[in-house]
Amino acid sequence: MQIDERVTGDVTILDLKGKMTLGEGDELLKDKVHSLLNQGHKKILINLADVPYIDSAGLGEIVRAYTTVSRQGGKMKLVNVTKRIEDLLSITKLLTVFDTFDAEQDAVSSFA
């Protein structure tokens, strides 16, 4: 898995690319989120458009990142959630936890 970082206003957008599975991307997200928080970035948007598959470890990592960001007084939201990932979030009742958006602009605006 690969993570590209870009900034729109005061929102940091992380474009995740590739499968998010045990040993493949789960640690990467944790390190990236910790790094952003240490730099003072508190508004994080996770773009899942190019993530074809997430297993329980990957899902756990998104939850852990969300908890870490929240504890630091920040906000983390999800954008471009694929149908498969949305179903997974729905089954696990995590759709009620995360703010999810279809359009990146709507997601960025929601941080204001």
Buried (B, 14 or more C-beta within 10 A) or exposed (E): BEBEEEEBEEBBBBBBBBBBBEEBBBEBBBEBBBEBBEEEBBBBBBBBEBBEBBBEBBBEBBBBBBEBBEEBEBBBBBBBBBEEBBEBBEEEEBBEBBBBBEEBEEBBEBBE
